[in-house]
Amino acid sequence: MKDAGTAVRWLQSHAPNAGPDDLATLVSRVAPMVDATEIVIYLADYAQTHLVPLMPADRDLLAIESTLAGRAFTGLEIQRSDRLWVPLLDGCERMGVLEIMSPTVTDAVCRELSACIAQLITTRRPYGDVVERRRRRLPMQVAAEIVWGLLPPLTFATDDIVVTAILEPCYDVGGDVFDYALNGDVLSVGLFDTCGHGIKASTLASLVVNSYRNARRTGLGLEDVASSIDKWVRAECPGLFSTALLLELDRVTGRLRMVNAGHPGALLLRDGKMIKELPGPTALPLGLFHLSPDRLTVHEEDLHPGDRLLAYTDGVTDAVSASGERFGVDRLVDFIHRALNDELPTPETARRLVRAVVDHQNEELQDDATAVILEWQPSRSPFAPAAD
């Protein structure tokens, strides 16, 4: 029985001299090296509702909700039938699945090959548009193009923390944006909701997230980070503003520090339940600090191992159904309870949450809906489903 070593080495030696359009062909050529007749790459579309073949383009789309391929994507487990469906992960970032036609290939070979292919897609992707074109099932507006160009990968994890996010409507977003960074023992997370829609909102989002990164990389403390972003918004976009939730988590102690600038309060989840809503605004929105004489305050909270924090923009709770019913905080809490009891992987919880919001509003969101879930679990692997 063959291992993945030969195939991995062949891909690693040939991919650097190939363009992004050649990846599918390269991957298909290593199939005999792992006793397979065919290997096909499927990528998750932007809405994370379907898996689309990278090549050949004439293959059918696969619905994430109702196929074995989708089950591999959502549950992060290899699925077997007359073929294998293997999660395609770059670290913990879910990219799609591999379809492997083989009666003998082992799970270990599948995972090793999948990890190599995911890394190759990530490294070759910036040099062409094939991956972006295949993942888009609708035309993307320029405002959304700007925002998606700002975002980090949707999921990041180590052996003790997970941060994952989801954003809708993915083809026409404007003002919602998020960012995160792990520096030593401190995980920094920022969630922003800029005023307005379209190009003006996405342009402001670009200023906000890059001001956040600049202040953070300069080494400023949390209060000064918020003040620095506020200064830049006021100077460059007078009269405009952005709500924000700025978080710092000490991954060793579990101490959470938070600045809430006009944003909905985050939900603290423990043992499968919401135990509290963290304080709402501790400051005015960014760009409006000068209107209040009050000193900026930082809320602190000690997390327990296994705790999760759900942060969201008001597009989640303000989504309105055809009958005029808001999605609301109560429905949000109920959804989270059920998701935690189902022991879903954290990225899948975020995906299903935003799908529930979109379904509630009949696929026609009137505002961006963004959710970020932060999990602190010092003793659990990020690859395992959450257990409560």
N, C-alpha and C positions, 0 to 999 in steps of 0.2 A: 504494500500500500504506500502510495507516494505522500510525501509531506509538502508543505507550501514553500519550502526554502528555495527550490529552483525557480519557481514562478515569481516569487518576490524579488529574487536577485535579478532575474531577467527584466522585470518591470522597472526596477530601480536603475538599471543600467541604460535602458532604452528611452524611458520617459523624458529625461532631461533634454533630449534632442528632438522631441516631438511637440507638436502644437496641441492645444486643447481639443481640437476636432479629431485628433488621432487617438485619444484615450480609449474610446470604446473599441476601436480596432485592436489596439495593443492588448487590452484585457481579454478580448475574445481569443487572441493568439495563444494565451497561456492556459487555456482550458485543458488541452491534452496533458499538460504538466501536472495537473491535479486529478487526472482520471475523469474529466468532465468533457461533454460534447459541446457545451455552450455556456458562456457566462455573459449576462446582460446587466448593465447598470440601470437602475431606476432611481430617479431623484424626486424628492417631495416638492410639489409645486408651492408657490408662495403662500397660498391659503392653507396648506397642509391638509387638503381634502383628498388629493389624488397623488399617485406615484406615476411619473412620466418616464418613458424610456429615453436614455441619452441617445442611443442608436441601437437598432434601426428605428427610425422615426415612425414607421408604419405599424408598430406594435400598439396595442390598445392601452389606454390609461387604466390604472387599477385604483379602485376606490379604497381609501384607507379604512373606512368604517366597515367594509363588508368582504374583505378578501384575506387570504392567508398572508399575502405580501404586506397588507396593512397591519395585520396582527404582529408580524415580525417588527414592523416599524414602531408601533405603539408600545408593545410589551418588551422590546429589546431582546427577544428570544428567537432562535432559529426555528423556522417552521418547515416541516417535511410533508410532502405528498409524493407526486411523481417527479418532483423537483424540490430543491431547497430554496427557501427565502431567507436571506441572511441580512441582519441589520447592518447598515453602512454608517459607521460612526467615525468621526474625526475627534478623537478624545471622547467626550460625552455629547458632542454636537450631532444630532440626528440629521443625516444628509439624505437617506433613502434606504434602498435595499439592493442586494444582489440576487439575481436569479441564477442558480447554478444547476445545470442539468447533469446529474451524476448519481448512480445508485450506491457508490462506495465512499465518496468523500466524507471525511470526519468533521465533526463540529470544530475541532481545534484547527484544522486546515482552513475551514471556512472563515473563522474569526481572524486568523493571521492574514489571509489573503484580503479580507475585507478591510482590515486596518491599513494595509499597504495601499489599496486602491483609493480609500478615502483620503489619505495623505497626498496621493498624486493628484487627485481632483483639486484639493485645496491649493497645492503649489502651482499647478498649471492653469487654474481657472482665471487668474488676473490677466493672462496674456491673450484672451479672446472672449467672445460673447456666447459661445455655444451653450455653456451651462446656464447662463442667464436667459437666453432665448427659450430653452427647453422648459425651464421652470415657470415661465410666464404663460398663463392661459388666457390672459386679457392684456390689452395695451396698458402699460404703466404710465401714469401721469408724471410730469417733470417734478412736481412737488414730492411725490413718493420716491422718485429716483434719488432726489437729494437726501431724503431721510434714510433710505436703505443704505446709501453710501456712507452714512455716519455711524451706523450701528455696529457694535461688536457682534461676534457669534451669539446666537440666541441662547445657548447653554454653555456654561463653564462649570467644571467640578474638580475638586481634589478629593482626598480621602476623608475630608471632614466638612466640606462646604459644597453646596450646590446653589447656583444662581441661574435661573432660566426665565425667559420672557417671551411674549407673543404680542403681535401687533396687527390690528385690523382697522379699516379695510386696507388690505395690503397693496392694492394697485392705485389708491387715491388718498393716501394718508397725507397729513400736512404738518400738524404741530406736535404730536407726541414723539418723544425720543428718550432713550435710556442709554446708560453707559455703566461700566463697572471696571474695576482693576484690583488685583491682589498684589499688595506690596508688603513683603515680609509676613507678619501675622495679622495685617489689617486688610479686610476686604471693604472697598469703597463702592457704593452703588448710588447712582443718581437717576431719578425718574422725573421727567419734565413734560409739562403740557403748556405749550405756548398759545397765546391768544390768536384768534383768527383761523383762516383756512387757506389752502392753496400755497402759492409760491411765497407770499409774505410770511406765512406761518412757518414754512419749512426753512426759509432763510433765517428767521429768528431762531429756530431750533438749531441750525448750524452754528450760529453765534453762541448760543447757550451751552451746547455740549462741548464746543471747543474751548470756551472760557472755563468750563468745569475741568476739562483735562489739563489746561494750562495751569490753573491754580493748584490742582492736585499734584501735578508733576513738579511744581515749584516747591512743594513741601508745606503748603499752608495748612493750618488747622481747619477743622470743619466750619467754625464760625467765619473765618477769613475767606474760605472757599466760597461760601454763600455771598459774602459781601463783595468779593471780587466779581462774581457773575452779575450781581445786581448793578455794580458800577458800569460794566461793559454794556449791559442792556440799556441802562439809562443814557449812556453816552452815545451809543450808536443807533438806538431805536427809541427815541424819546416818545413817551405816551403808550408804549407797548409793554407787555409784561409776560412772565411765565410762572406758573405754579411749579413747585418742585418739592421732591422728597429726597433729602440727602442723608445717606446712611453710612456709618462706619461700624463694622463688626470686628472685634478682636477674636480671632479664631481660636485662641488659647483659652481665654477666660469666658467667652460668650457675652461680654459686655457690648451692648448695642448703643450707639450714640446717634441721634437723629435731629435734623433740622427740618421742620415742616413749614414751607413757605406757601401758604394759601392752598394747600393740597388736601384731598381727602385723607382721613386717618387710616394708617395701615392696620391690618388685622393680624393679631398674634394667635397662632394655632399650636395647640399642644394636645398630645394623646388623642388625636382624631377629632378635636373640637376647637372651636374658637373660644378662647378664654377672655379676650379683651380686645377692644379697639384702642390702638395707641392714640395719644393726643392729636387732635386736629391742628390747625395752623398755630405755630409758635412764632410766626413772622408773616409780614405781608408778602405777596408774590415778588419774585425777582424783578427788579426794575422799579419797584415802588417803595423801597425801604425808607426813602427820604420823607415819605408822608407820615411816618410814625416816629415819635420820640422814644418809643420803648426800645430797650436793648434786646438784641437777638438772644434767644434762649435755646439751649440744647437739652432735649429730653434724653434720659438714659434709662436703659432697661437691661436686666440680667436675664439672658436666655438660658433655658434648660437644654441639655442634649436632646436632640430630636425635634426641637422647636422649628416652626416655619413662620415666615413673615410674608403676608400677601399684601403687596402694594399695587395700586391700580389708579387709572385716571377716571375722571367722572363720566367718560364715554361708556364705561362698563355699567355703572349703576343708573345712568340717565337714559339708557336705551329704552325706547318706548315701542310697545307692540301695536298692531293694527287697531286694537281695542282701546288704546291709550294707557295701558298698564306699564309702569316703569319696571325695569328689571330689579332695581332697588337693592339695598344692603341685605335685607332678610333673605331674598332669593339667592344672593351671592353667598351668604353664609350657609344656606341649605345645600347649595351646590358643592361647596368646599367640604362640608361634612360627608356627603356621599362619596366624593372623590377620594377622600382620605380613607374611608371605610373600605373602598374597593382596592386599596393598597396599590394605586397607580404609581409608576415612576413620576417624579416631579415634573419633567418636561411635558408628559402626557396630561397631567392635571391642568397645566397652563393652556395647552392646546384645546382641550375639551371645554375649558371655561370660556374662552373667546368664541368657540363654535356655538356654545349655548347662547351667548350674547347676540351673535349674528342671527341665529335661528329665531330668537325672541323678537328681533326687529325685521323678520322676513327678508334677510339678506340685504337690507338697505340701511346701513348705519348712517345716522345723521352727524355723528362725531366720531373721532378716533377712539378706539377702545384698546387700551394697553394694560397688560398685567405682568408683574414681576414677582416671582416667588424666590425667596431666599431661605435656604435650609441649613441649619447647623447641626451636624451629627458627627461628633468626634470619632465614634467607633464604627461607622458604617461605610462600606464602599459605595461610591456614587453610582456604580453600575447596577446595583441591586434595586428592586422595587421597594418603595417606602413601606415600612411595616409600622402599624400603630396599634 
